[in-house]
Amino acid sequence: MSKAMKKKKMSFQINGKPSVKQLEAAYQLGLAKGEEIGINKATNFFKKRFDGIYDVPGIGEKTVEKLVKHFGKEYFEKVEK
C-alpha cells in the first residue's frame, strides 16, 4: 500500500473511530441490503403459495386468470400443465 493510500485511509478515522461519512455509507449499504433481503423473502413467500394453486379444489383456469389480471402479468410466468 502506498503512502498516499495510507494517508487517505487514515484521514477517514479520528482516534481509531470510523468517520461520519463511513458510518453513513455503511448504514446506506445495510439499508439497501436489508431491503433486498425483505423483497426476496416476500416474493418467495408468495411464489411458494402460488406454486400449488391448481391443486386447490375449486380453483380453476378462470380464477387463476382473475388473479393474474389483478396482480399483473409481470408477477406470473406461463407454465404448461
Buried (B, 14 or more C-beta within 10 A) or exposed (E): EEEEEEEEEEEEEEEEEEEEEEEEEEEEEEEEEEEEEEEEEEEEEEEEEBEEEEEEEEEEEEEBEEBBEEEEEEEEEEEEE
